[in-house]
């Protein structure tokens, strides 16, 4: 089983799903899970962390998403 690594923290499920869509568009599988303080974390397989971070950065404005 592949280890999952958190690559982003979203403020709510809608934002997390938007991040998931960005990752899906880049061909990266992801999972969302409840985080701390009502946040939602987005995780990807360990081997895809760098590619996922690049995809998220390329598709969002600076400051939109709090990375890990």
CHARMM internal coordinates of N, CA and C (Angstrom, degrees):
IC EDIT
DIST 1 N 1 CA 1.4536
DIST 1 CA 1 C 1.5295
ANGL 1 N 1 CA 1 C 109.76
DIST 1 C 2 N 1.3183
ANGL 1 CA 1 C 2 N 116.25
DIHE 1 N 1 CA 1 C 2 N 137.83
DIST 2 N 2 CA 1.4474
ANGL 1 C 2 N 2 CA 121.83
DIHE 1 CA 1 C 2 N 2 CA -178.53
DIST 2 CA 2 C 1.5247
ANGL 2 N 2 CA 2 C 110.36
DIHE 1 C 2 N 2 CA 2 C -81.62
DIST 2 C 3 N 1.3090
ANGL 2 CA 2 C 3 N 116.14
DIHE 2 N 2 CA 2 C 3 N 135.99
DIST 3 N 3 CA 1.4528
ANGL 2 C 3 N 3 CA 121.79
DIHE 2 CA 2 C 3 N 3 CA 177.60
DIST 3 CA 3 C 1.5219
ANGL 3 N 3 CA 3 C 109.39
DIHE 2 C 3 N 3 CA 3 C -74.52
DIST 3 C 4 N 1.3478
ANGL 3 CA 3 C 4 N 116.17
DIHE 3 N 3 CA 3 C 4 N 135.53
DIST 4 N 4 CA 1.4549
ANGL 3 C 4 N 4 CA 121.25
DIHE 3 CA 3 C 4 N 4 CA 179.11
DIST 4 CA 4 C 1.5289
ANGL 4 N 4 CA 4 C 109.05
DIHE 3 C 4 N 4 CA 4 C -97.71
DIST 4 C 5 N 1.3403
ANGL 4 CA 4 C 5 N 115.84
DIHE 4 N 4 CA 4 C 5 N 141.37
DIST 5 N 5 CA 1.4592
ANGL 4 C 5 N 5 CA 122.45
DIHE 4 CA 4 C 5 N 5 CA -177.95
DIST 5 CA 5 C 1.5287
ANGL 5 N 5 CA 5 C 108.45
DIHE 4 C 5 N 5 CA 5 C -124.73
DIST 5 C 6 N 1.3333
ANGL 5 CA 5 C 6 N 117.04
DIHE 5 N 5 CA 5 C 6 N 134.24
DIST 6 N 6 CA 1.4678
ANGL 5 C 6 N 6 CA 121.12
DIHE 5 CA 5 C 6 N 6 CA 179.04
DIST 6 CA 6 C 1.5247
ANGL 6 N 6 CA 6 C 108.83
DIHE 5 C 6 N 6 CA 6 C -71.99
DIST 6 C 7 N 1.3360
ANGL 6 CA 6 C 7 N 115.71
DIHE 6 N 6 CA 6 C 7 N 128.84
DIST 7 N 7 CA 1.4617
ANGL 6 C 7 N 7 CA 120.58
DIHE 6 CA 6 C 7 N 7 CA 179.27
DIST 7 CA 7 C 1.5204
ANGL 7 N 7 CA 7 C 112.55
DIHE 6 C 7 N 7 CA 7 C -115.06
DIST 7 C 8 N 1.3318
ANGL 7 CA 7 C 8 N 117.42
DIHE 7 N 7 CA 7 C 8 N -13.52
DIST 8 N 8 CA 1.4688
ANGL 7 C 8 N 8 CA 120.32
DIHE 7 CA 7 C 8 N 8 CA 179.81
DIST 8 CA 8 C 1.5170
ANGL 8 N 8 CA 8 C 110.02
DIHE 7 C 8 N 8 CA 8 C -157.97
DIST 8 C 9 N 1.3244
ANGL 8 CA 8 C 9 N 114.71
DIHE 8 N 8 CA 8 C 9 N 155.55
DIST 9 N 9 CA 1.4578
ANGL 8 C 9 N 9 CA 121.89
DIHE 8 CA 8 C 9 N 9 CA 174.27
DIST 9 CA 9 C 1.5240
ANGL 9 N 9 CA 9 C 106.95
DIHE 8 C 9 N 9 CA 9 C -124.50
DIST 9 C 10 N 1.3275
ANGL 9 CA 9 C 10 N 116.03
DIHE 9 N 9 CA 9 C 10 N 122.67
DIST 10 N 10 CA 1.4614
ANGL 9 C 10 N 10 CA 121.55
DIHE 9 CA 9 C 10 N 10 CA -179.19
DIST 10 CA 10 C 1.5242
ANGL 10 N 10 CA 10 C 109.71
DIHE 9 C 10 N 10 CA 10 C -104.16
DIST 10 C 11 N 1.3129
ANGL 10 CA 10 C 11 N 115.34
DIHE 10 N 10 CA 10 C 11 N 155.98
DIST 11 N 11 CA 1.4551
ANGL 10 C 11 N 11 CA 120.59
DIHE 10 CA 10 C 11 N 11 CA -179.78
DIST 11 CA 11 C 1.5138
ANGL 11 N 11 CA 11 C 113.73
DIHE 10 C 11 N 11 CA 11 C -74.86
DIST 11 C 12 N 1.3455
ANGL 11 CA 11 C 12 N 116.01
DIHE 11 N 11 CA 11 C 12 N -25.17
DIST 12 N 12 CA 1.4648
ANGL 11 C 12 N 12 CA 119.98
DIHE 11 CA 11 C 12 N 12 CA 179.57
DIST 12 CA 12 C 1.5298
ANGL 12 N 12 CA 12 C 109.55
DIHE 11 C 12 N 12 CA 12 C -156.92
DIST 12 C 13 N 1.3364
ANGL 12 CA 12 C 13 N 115.52
DIHE 12 N 12 CA 12 C 13 N 175.52
DIST 13 N 13 CA 1.4624
ANGL 12 C 13 N 13 CA 120.88
DIHE 12 CA 12 C 13 N 13 CA -176.59
DIST 13 CA 13 C 1.5233
ANGL 13 N 13 CA 13 C 111.44
DIHE 12 C 13 N 13 CA 13 C -62.40
DIST 13 C 14 N 1.3259
ANGL 13 CA 13 C 14 N 117.64
DIHE 13 N 13 CA 13 C 14 N -39.08
DIST 14 N 14 CA 1.4687
ANGL 13 C 14 N 14 CA 120.62
DIHE 13 CA 13 C 14 N 14 CA -179.69
DIST 14 CA 14 C 1.5174
ANGL 14 N 14 CA 14 C 111.10
DIHE 13 C 14 N 14 CA 14 C -59.93
DIST 14 C 15 N 1.3178
ANGL 14 CA 14 C 15 N 116.70
DIHE 14 N 14 CA 14 C 15 N -46.41
DIST 15 N 15 CA 1.4625
ANGL 14 C 15 N 15 CA 120.57
DIHE 14 CA 14 C 15 N 15 CA 178.32
DIST 15 CA 15 C 1.5284
ANGL 15 N 15 CA 15 C 111.08
DIHE 14 C 15 N 15 CA 15 C -63.63
DIST 15 C 16 N 1.3315
ANGL 15 CA 15 C 16 N 116.58
DIHE 15 N 15 CA 15 C 16 N -40.74
DIST 16 N 16 CA 1.4672
ANGL 15 C 16 N 16 CA 120.73
DIHE 15 CA 15 C 16 N 16 CA 178.56
DIST 16 CA 16 C 1.5288
ANGL 16 N 16 CA 16 C 110.54
DIHE 15 C 16 N 16 CA 16 C -62.54
DIST 16 C 17 N 1.3271
ANGL 16 CA 16 C 17 N 116.70
DIHE 16 N 16 CA 16 C 17 N -39.73
DIST 17 N 17 CA 1.4666
ANGL 16 C 17 N 17 CA 119.91
DIHE 16 CA 16 C 17 N 17 CA 178.29
DIST 17 CA 17 C 1.5221
ANGL 17 N 17 CA 17 C 111.49
DIHE 16 C 17 N 17 CA 17 C -67.11
DIST 17 C 18 N 1.3262
ANGL 17 CA 17 C 18 N 117.51
DIHE 17 N 17 CA 17 C 18 N -32.96
DIST 18 N 18 CA 1.4703
ANGL 17 C 18 N 18 CA 120.78
DIHE 17 CA 17 C 18 N 18 CA 175.67
DIST 18 CA 18 C 1.5285
ANGL 18 N 18 CA 18 C 109.88
DIHE 17 C 18 N 18 CA 18 C -64.88
DIST 18 C 19 N 1.3186
ANGL 18 CA 18 C 19 N 116.59
DIHE 18 N 18 CA 18 C 19 N -41.71
DIST 19 N 19 CA 1.4677
ANGL 18 C 19 N 19 CA 120.53
DIHE 18 CA 18 C 19 N 19 CA 177.55
DIST 19 CA 19 C 1.5217
ANGL 19 N 19 CA 19 C 109.54
DIHE 18 C 19 N 19 CA 19 C -64.59
DIST 19 C 20 N 1.3323
ANGL 19 CA 19 C 20 N 116.18
DIHE 19 N 19 CA 19 C 20 N -41.59
DIST 20 N 20 CA 1.4666
ANGL 19 C 20 N 20 CA 120.10
DIHE 19 CA 19 C 20 N 20 CA 177.90
DIST 20 CA 20 C 1.5236
ANGL 20 N 20 CA 20 C 110.88
DIHE 19 C 20 N 20 CA 20 C -59.12
DIST 20 C 21 N 1.3178
ANGL 20 CA 20 C 21 N 117.20
DIHE 20 N 20 CA 20 C 21 N -39.94
DIST 21 N 21 CA 1.4691
ANGL 20 C 21 N 21 CA 121.25
DIHE 20 CA 20 C 21 N 21 CA 179.58
DIST 21 CA 21 C 1.5239
ANGL 21 N 21 CA 21 C 110.71
DIHE 20 C 21 N 21 CA 21 C -65.53
DIST 21 C 22 N 1.3286
ANGL 21 CA 21 C 22 N 117.09
DIHE 21 N 21 CA 21 C 22 N -40.23
DIST 22 N 22 CA 1.4701
ANGL 21 C 22 N 22 CA 120.83
DIHE 21 CA 21 C 22 N 22 CA 175.70
DIST 22 CA 22 C 1.5245
ANGL 22 N 22 CA 22 C 109.56
DIHE 21 C 22 N 22 CA 22 C -58.55
DIST 22 C 23 N 1.3174
ANGL 22 CA 22 C 23 N 115.78
DIHE 22 N 22 CA 22 C 23 N -46.30
DIST 23 N 23 CA 1.4684
ANGL 22 C 23 N 23 CA 120.36
DIHE 22 CA 22 C 23 N 23 CA -179.57
DIST 23 CA 23 C 1.5215
ANGL 23 N 23 CA 23 C 111.43
DIHE 22 C 23 N 23 CA 23 C -65.92
DIST 23 C 24 N 1.3209
ANGL 23 CA 23 C 24 N 116.46
DIHE 23 N 23 CA 23 C 24 N -41.70
DIST 24 N 24 CA 1.4693
ANGL 23 C 24 N 24 CA 120.57
DIHE 23 CA 23 C 24 N 24 CA 178.94
DIST 24 CA 24 C 1.5255
ANGL 24 N 24 CA 24 C 109.93
DIHE 23 C 24 N 24 CA 24 C -60.81
DIST 24 C 25 N 1.3338
ANGL 24 CA 24 C 25 N 116.52
DIHE 24 N 24 CA 24 C 25 N -40.49
DIST 25 N 25 CA 1.4718
ANGL 24 C 25 N 25 CA 120.99
DIHE 24 CA 24 C 25 N 25 CA 178.52
DIST 25 CA 25 C 1.5248
ANGL 25 N 25 CA 25 C 111.61
DIHE 24 C 25 N 25 CA 25 C -62.16
DIST 25 C 26 N 1.3377
ANGL 25 CA 25 C 26 N 115.74
DIHE 25 N 25 CA 25 C 26 N -29.36
DIST 26 N 26 CA 1.4648
ANGL 25 C 26 N 26 CA 120.94
DIHE 25 CA 25 C 26 N 26 CA 178.75
DIST 26 CA 26 C 1.5321
ANGL 26 N 26 CA 26 C 111.95
DIHE 25 C 26 N 26 CA 26 C -89.15
DIST 26 C 27 N 1.3370
ANGL 26 CA 26 C 27 N 116.49
DIHE 26 N 26 CA 26 C 27 N 3.13
DIST 27 N 27 CA 1.4583
ANGL 26 C 27 N 27 CA 120.26
DIHE 26 CA 26 C 27 N 27 CA 178.62
DIST 27 CA 27 C 1.5230
ANGL 27 N 27 CA 27 C 114.02
DIHE 26 C 27 N 27 CA 27 C 79.22
DIST 27 C 28 N 1.3295
ANGL 27 CA 27 C 28 N 116.20
DIHE 27 N 27 CA 27 C 28 N 25.23
DIST 28 N 28 CA 1.4685
ANGL 27 C 28 N 28 CA 120.91
DIHE 27 CA 27 C 28 N 28 CA -177.81
DIST 28 CA 28 C 1.5198
ANGL 28 N 28 CA 28 C 109.23
DIHE 27 C 28 N 28 CA 28 C -113.26
DIST 28 C 29 N 1.3263
ANGL 28 CA 28 C 29 N 116.67
DIHE 28 N 28 CA 28 C 29 N 126.34
DIST 29 N 29 CA 1.4549
ANGL 28 C 29 N 29 CA 119.35
DIHE 28 CA 28 C 29 N 29 CA 176.17
DIST 29 CA 29 C 1.5227
ANGL 29 N 29 CA 29 C 108.88
DIHE 28 C 29 N 29 CA 29 C -76.61
DIST 29 C 30 N 1.3315
ANGL 29 CA 29 C 30 N 115.84
DIHE 29 N 29 CA 29 C 30 N 150.54
DIST 30 N 30 CA 1.4630
ANGL 29 C 30 N 30 CA 119.62
DIHE 29 CA 29 C 30 N 30 CA -179.82
DIST 30 CA 30 C 1.5157
ANGL 30 N 30 CA 30 C 109.91
DIHE 29 C 30 N 30 CA 30 C -149.94
DIST 30 C 31 N 1.3273
ANGL 30 CA 30 C 31 N 114.40
DIHE 30 N 30 CA 30 C 31 N 164.49
DIST 31 N 31 CA 1.4531
ANGL 30 C 31 N 31 CA 122.08
DIHE 30 CA 30 C 31 N 31 CA 176.59
DIST 31 CA 31 C 1.5139
ANGL 31 N 31 CA 31 C 108.10
DIHE 30 C 31 N 31 CA 31 C -131.89
DIST 31 C 32 N 1.3392
ANGL 31 CA 31 C 32 N 116.35
DIHE 31 N 31 CA 31 C 32 N 147.73
DIST 32 N 32 CA 1.4514
ANGL 31 C 32 N 32 CA 119.84
DIHE 31 CA 31 C 32 N 32 CA 173.18
DIST 32 CA 32 C 1.5231
ANGL 32 N 32 CA 32 C 108.56
DIHE 31 C 32 N 32 CA 32 C -114.76
DIST 32 C 33 N 1.3214
ANGL 32 CA 32 C 33 N 115.62
DIHE 32 N 32 CA 32 C 33 N 148.36
DIST 33 N 33 CA 1.4631
ANGL 32 C 33 N 33 CA 121.41
DIHE 32 CA 32 C 33 N 33 CA -179.54
DIST 33 CA 33 C 1.5207
ANGL 33 N 33 CA 33 C 109.24
DIHE 32 C 33 N 33 CA 33 C -150.59
DIST 33 C 34 N 1.3203
ANGL 33 CA 33 C 34 N 115.30
DIHE 33 N 33 CA 33 C 34 N 154.89
DIST 34 N 34 CA 1.4653
ANGL 33 C 34 N 34 CA 119.53
DIHE 33 CA 33 C 34 N 34 CA 176.51
DIST 34 CA 34 C 1.5123
ANGL 34 N 34 CA 34 C 109.82
DIHE 33 C 34 N 34 CA 34 C -60.96
DIST 34 C 35 N 1.3146
ANGL 34 CA 34 C 35 N 115.61
DIHE 34 N 34 CA 34 C 35 N 135.19
DIST 35 N 35 CA 1.4556
ANGL 34 C 35 N 35 CA 121.46
DIHE 34 CA 34 C 35 N 35 CA 177.53
DIST 35 CA 35 C 1.5162
ANGL 35 N 35 CA 35 C 110.03
DIHE 34 C 35 N 35 CA 35 C -108.12
DIST 35 C 36 N 1.3016
ANGL 35 CA 35 C 36 N 115.80
DIHE 35 N 35 CA 35 C 36 N -159.05
DIST 36 N 36 CA 1.4595
ANGL 35 C 36 N 36 CA 121.25
DIHE 35 CA 35 C 36 N 36 CA 178.73
DIST 36 CA 36 C 1.5261
ANGL 36 N 36 CA 36 C 110.40
DIHE 35 C 36 N 36 CA 36 C -84.62
DIST 36 C 37 N 1.3213
ANGL 36 CA 36 C 37 N 116.34
DIHE 36 N 36 CA 36 C 37 N 151.11
DIST 37 N 37 CA 1.4685
ANGL 36 C 37 N 37 CA 122.08
DIHE 36 CA 36 C 37 N 37 CA 174.58
DIST 37 CA 37 C 1.5238
ANGL 37 N 37 CA 37 C 113.26
DIHE 36 C 37 N 37 CA 37 C 52.50
DIST 37 C 38 N 1.3192
ANGL 37 CA 37 C 38 N 117.75
DIHE 37 N 37 CA 37 C 38 N 48.15
DIST 38 N 38 CA 1.4684
ANGL 37 C 38 N 38 CA 124.01
DIHE 37 CA 37 C 38 N 38 CA 177.28
DIST 38 CA 38 C 1.5254
ANGL 38 N 38 CA 38 C 114.01
DIHE 37 C 38 N 38 CA 38 C 65.55
DIST 38 C 39 N 1.3084
ANGL 38 CA 38 C 39 N 118.09
DIHE 38 N 38 CA 38 C 39 N 13.87
DIST 39 N 39 CA 1.4598
ANGL 38 C 39 N 39 CA 120.38
DIHE 38 CA 38 C 39 N 39 CA 176.72
DIST 39 CA 39 C 1.5335
ANGL 39 N 39 CA 39 C 109.07
DIHE 38 C 39 N 39 CA 39 C -86.14
DIST 39 C 40 N 1.3129
ANGL 39 CA 39 C 40 N 115.09
DIHE 39 N 39 CA 39 C 40 N 169.78
DIST 40 N 40 CA 1.4651
ANGL 39 C 40 N 40 CA 121.32
DIHE 39 CA 39 C 40 N 40 CA 178.37
DIST 40 CA 40 C 1.5194
ANGL 40 N 40 CA 40 C 107.28
DIHE 39 C 40 N 40 CA 40 C -128.14
DIST 40 C 41 N 1.3323
ANGL 40 CA 40 C 41 N 117.01
DIHE 40 N 40 CA 40 C 41 N 126.49
DIST 41 N 41 CA 1.4606
ANGL 40 C 41 N 41 CA 119.41
DIHE 40 CA 40 C 41 N 41 CA -179.66
DIST 41 CA 41 C 1.5157
ANGL 41 N 41 CA 41 C 110.37
DIHE 40 C 41 N 41 CA 41 C -97.19
DIST 41 C 42 N 1.3313
ANGL 41 CA 41 C 42 N 114.57
DIHE 41 N 41 CA 41 C 42 N 148.24
DIST 42 N 42 CA 1.4611
ANGL 41 C 42 N 42 CA 122.57
DIHE 41 CA 41 C 42 N 42 CA 178.91
DIST 42 CA 42 C 1.5272
ANGL 42 N 42 CA 42 C 106.87
DIHE 41 C 42 N 42 CA 42 C -116.20
DIST 42 C 43 N 1.3351
ANGL 42 CA 42 C 43 N 115.97
DIHE 42 N 42 CA 42 C 43 N 124.76
DIST 43 N 43 CA 1.4621
ANGL 42 C 43 N 43 CA 121.33
DIHE 42 CA 42 C 43 N 43 CA -177.77
DIST 43 CA 43 C 1.5166
ANGL 43 N 43 CA 43 C 110.77
DIHE 42 C 43 N 43 CA 43 C -122.45
DIST 43 C 44 N 1.3331
ANGL 43 CA 43 C 44 N 114.92
DIHE 43 N 43 CA 43 C 44 N 150.65
DIST 44 N 44 CA 1.4625
ANGL 43 C 44 N 44 CA 122.44
DIHE 43 CA 43 C 44 N 44 CA 178.08
DIST 44 CA 44 C 1.5240
ANGL 44 N 44 CA 44 C 108.56
DIHE 43 C 44 N 44 CA 44 C -131.70
DIST 44 C 45 N 1.3341
ANGL 44 CA 44 C 45 N 117.53
DIHE 44 N 44 CA 44 C 45 N 163.69
DIST 45 N 45 CA 1.4687
ANGL 44 C 45 N 45 CA 119.09
DIHE 44 CA 44 C 45 N 45 CA 175.34
DIST 45 CA 45 C 1.5289
ANGL 45 N 45 CA 45 C 109.90
DIHE 44 C 45 N 45 CA 45 C -58.84
DIST 45 C 46 N 1.3218
ANGL 45 CA 45 C 46 N 115.83
DIHE 45 N 45 CA 45 C 46 N 145.25
DIST 46 N 46 CA 1.4677
ANGL 45 C 46 N 46 CA 121.69
DIHE 45 CA 45 C 46 N 46 CA -176.65
DIST 46 CA 46 C 1.5255
ANGL 46 N 46 CA 46 C 112.57
DIHE 45 C 46 N 46 CA 46 C -52.08
DIST 46 C 47 N 1.3154
ANGL 46 CA 46 C 47 N 117.41
DIHE 46 N 46 CA 46 C 47 N -37.69
DIST 47 N 47 CA 1.4611
ANGL 46 C 47 N 47 CA 121.29
DIHE 46 CA 46 C 47 N 47 CA -178.02
DIST 47 CA 47 C 1.5321
ANGL 47 N 47 CA 47 C 112.75
DIHE 46 C 47 N 47 CA 47 C -69.58
DIST 47 C 48 N 1.3269
ANGL 47 CA 47 C 48 N 117.73
DIHE 47 N 47 CA 47 C 48 N -14.78
DIST 48 N 48 CA 1.4667
ANGL 47 C 48 N 48 CA 121.53
DIHE 47 CA 47 C 48 N 48 CA -176.58
DIST 48 CA 48 C 1.5181
ANGL 48 N 48 CA 48 C 113.94
DIHE 47 C 48 N 48 CA 48 C -106.44
DIST 48 C 49 N 1.3258
ANGL 48 CA 48 C 49 N 117.96
DIHE 48 N 48 CA 48 C 49 N 6.17
DIST 49 N 49 CA 1.4661
ANGL 48 C 49 N 49 CA 121.16
DIHE 48 CA 48 C 49 N 49 CA -173.70
DIST 49 CA 49 C 1.5264
ANGL 49 N 49 CA 49 C 112.12
DIHE 48 C 49 N 49 CA 49 C -57.54
DIST 49 C 50 N 1.3108
ANGL 49 CA 49 C 50 N 118.08
DIHE 49 N 49 CA 49 C 50 N -52.15
DIST 50 N 50 CA 1.4676
ANGL 49 C 50 N 50 CA 120.47
DIHE 49 CA 49 C 50 N 50 CA -176.62
DIST 50 CA 50 C 1.5218
ANGL 50 N 50 CA 50 C 111.17
DIHE 49 C 50 N 50 CA 50 C -63.33
DIST 50 C 51 N 1.3175
ANGL 50 CA 50 C 51 N 117.09
DIHE 50 N 50 CA 50 C 51 N -43.68
DIST 51 N 51 CA 1.4634
ANGL 50 C 51 N 51 CA 121.28
DIHE 50 CA 50 C 51 N 51 CA 179.03
DIST 51 CA 51 C 1.5310
ANGL 51 N 51 CA 51 C 109.97
DIHE 50 C 51 N 51 CA 51 C -63.25
DIST 51 C 52 N 1.3235
ANGL 51 CA 51 C 52 N 117.50
DIHE 51 N 51 CA 51 C 52 N -39.73
DIST 52 N 52 CA 1.4666
ANGL 51 C 52 N 52 CA 121.36
DIHE 51 CA 51 C 52 N 52 CA 179.48
DIST 52 CA 52 C 1.5167
ANGL 52 N 52 CA 52 C 110.81
DIHE 51 C 52 N 52 CA 52 C -65.47
DIST 52 C 53 N 1.3158
ANGL 52 CA 52 C 53 N 117.37
DIHE 52 N 52 CA 52 C 53 N -44.36
DIST 53 N 53 CA 1.4636
ANGL 52 C 53 N 53 CA 120.79
DIHE 52 CA 52 C 53 N 53 CA 179.32
DIST 53 CA 53 C 1.5192
ANGL 53 N 53 CA 53 C 110.42
DIHE 52 C 53 N 53 CA 53 C -61.43
DIST 53 C 54 N 1.3266
ANGL 53 CA 53 C 54 N 117.04
DIHE 53 N 53 CA 53 C 54 N -42.02
DIST 54 N 54 CA 1.4613
ANGL 53 C 54 N 54 CA 120.91
DIHE 53 CA 53 C 54 N 54 CA 178.19
DIST 54 CA 54 C 1.5289
ANGL 54 N 54 CA 54 C 111.03
DIHE 53 C 54 N 54 CA 54 C -62.45
DIST 54 C 55 N 1.3438
ANGL 54 CA 54 C 55 N 116.88
DIHE 54 N 54 CA 54 C 55 N -42.90
DIST 55 N 55 CA 1.4655
ANGL 54 C 55 N 55 CA 121.01
DIHE 54 CA 54 C 55 N 55 CA -179.33
DIST 55 CA 55 C 1.5190
ANGL 55 N 55 CA 55 C 110.85
DIHE 54 C 55 N 55 CA 55 C -64.74
DIST 55 C 56 N 1.3245
ANGL 55 CA 55 C 56 N 117.31
DIHE 55 N 55 CA 55 C 56 N -43.08
DIST 56 N 56 CA 1.4625
ANGL 55 C 56 N 56 CA 121.31
DIHE 55 CA 55 C 56 N 56 CA -179.88
DIST 56 CA 56 C 1.5235
ANGL 56 N 56 CA 56 C 110.05
DIHE 55 C 56 N 56 CA 56 C -64.42
DIST 56 C 57 N 1.3267
ANGL 56 CA 56 C 57 N 117.35
DIHE 56 N 56 CA 56 C 57 N -45.50
DIST 57 N 57 CA 1.4656
ANGL 56 C 57 N 57 CA 120.96
DIHE 56 CA 56 C 57 N 57 CA 179.46
DIST 57 CA 57 C 1.5212
ANGL 57 N 57 CA 57 C 111.60
DIHE 56 C 57 N 57 CA 57 C -62.48
DIST 57 C 58 N 1.3195
ANGL 57 CA 57 C 58 N 117.17
DIHE 57 N 57 CA 57 C 58 N -39.20
DIST 58 N 58 CA 1.4603
ANGL 57 C 58 N 58 CA 121.09
DIHE 57 CA 57 C 58 N 58 CA -177.69
DIST 58 CA 58 C 1.5324
ANGL 58 N 58 CA 58 C 112.34
DIHE 57 C 58 N 58 CA 58 C -69.54
DIST 58 C 59 N 1.3245
ANGL 58 CA 58 C 59 N 117.29
DIHE 58 N 58 CA 58 C 59 N -27.11
DIST 59 N 59 CA 1.4588
ANGL 58 C 59 N 59 CA 121.09
DIHE 58 CA 58 C 59 N 59 CA -173.48
DIST 59 CA 59 C 1.5268
ANGL 59 N 59 CA 59 C 114.17
DIHE 58 C 59 N 59 CA 59 C -105.08
DIST 59 C 60 N 1.3235
ANGL 59 CA 59 C 60 N 118.44
DIHE 59 N 59 CA 59 C 60 N 3.81
DIST 60 N 60 CA 1.4655
ANGL 59 C 60 N 60 CA 120.59
DIHE 59 CA 59 C 60 N 60 CA -178.41
DIST 60 CA 60 C 1.5222
ANGL 60 N 60 CA 60 C 110.30
DIHE 59 C 60 N 60 CA 60 C -130.93
DIST 60 C 61 N 1.3007
ANGL 60 CA 60 C 61 N 114.90
DIHE 60 N 60 CA 60 C 61 N 161.97
DIST 61 N 61 CA 1.4634
ANGL 60 C 61 N 61 CA 121.67
DIHE 60 CA 60 C 61 N 61 CA 175.62
DIST 61 CA 61 C 1.5268
ANGL 61 N 61 CA 61 C 108.22
DIHE 60 C 61 N 61 CA 61 C -83.34
DIST 61 C 62 N 1.3096
ANGL 61 CA 61 C 62 N 118.59
DIHE 61 N 61 CA 61 C 62 N 145.43
DIST 62 N 62 CA 1.4673
ANGL 61 C 62 N 62 CA 120.33
DIHE 61 CA 61 C 62 N 62 CA 176.51
DIST 62 CA 62 C 1.5238
ANGL 62 N 62 CA 62 C 110.15
DIHE 61 C 62 N 62 CA 62 C -55.89
DIST 62 C 63 N 1.3237
ANGL 62 CA 62 C 63 N 115.35
DIHE 62 N 62 CA 62 C 63 N 135.81
DIST 63 N 63 CA 1.4520
ANGL 62 C 63 N 63 CA 120.67
DIHE 62 CA 62 C 63 N 63 CA 179.05
DIST 63 CA 63 C 1.5151
ANGL 63 N 63 CA 63 C 114.42
DIHE 62 C 63 N 63 CA 63 C 89.67
DIST 63 C 64 N 1.3369
ANGL 63 CA 63 C 64 N 119.18
DIHE 63 N 63 CA 63 C 64 N -10.29
DIST 64 N 64 CA 1.4587
ANGL 63 C 64 N 64 CA 121.12
DIHE 63 CA 63 C 64 N 64 CA 178.86
DIST 64 CA 64 C 1.5124
ANGL 64 N 64 CA 64 C 112.45
DIHE 63 C 64 N 64 CA 64 C -69.05
DIST 64 C 65 N 1.3309
ANGL 64 CA 64 C 65 N 115.99
DIHE 64 N 64 CA 64 C 65 N -39.38
DIST 65 N 65 CA 1.4556
ANGL 64 C 65 N 65 CA 121.39
DIHE 64 CA 64 C 65 N 65 CA -173.39
DIST 65 CA 65 C 1.5112
ANGL 65 N 65 CA 65 C 108.96
DIHE 64 C 65 N 65 CA 65 C -123.77
DIST 65 C 66 N 1.3056
ANGL 65 CA 65 C 66 N 115.67
DIHE 65 N 65 CA 65 C 66 N 135.57
DIST 66 N 66 CA 1.4571
ANGL 65 C 66 N 66 CA 120.70
DIHE 65 CA 65 C 66 N 66 CA 177.14
DIST 66 CA 66 C 1.5175
ANGL 66 N 66 CA 66 C 107.70
DIHE 65 C 66 N 66 CA 66 C -92.02
DIST 66 C 67 N 1.3284
ANGL 66 CA 66 C 67 N 116.85
DIHE 66 N 66 CA 66 C 67 N 113.88
DIST 67 N 67 CA 1.4659
ANGL 66 C 67 N 67 CA 121.37
DIHE 66 CA 66 C 67 N 67 CA -179.73
DIST 67 CA 67 C 1.5087
ANGL 67 N 67 CA 67 C 110.85
DIHE 66 C 67 N 67 CA 67 C -82.39
DIST 67 C 68 N 1.2915
ANGL 67 CA 67 C 68 N 114.90
DIHE 67 N 67 CA 67 C 68 N 172.36
DIST 68 N 68 CA 1.4608
ANGL 67 C 68 N 68 CA 120.93
DIHE 67 CA 67 C 68 N 68 CA -179.74
DIST 68 CA 68 C 1.5056
ANGL 68 N 68 CA 68 C 110.48
DIHE 67 C 68 N 68 CA 68 C -97.40
END
COOR INIT
IC SEED 1 N 1 CA 1 C
IC BUILD
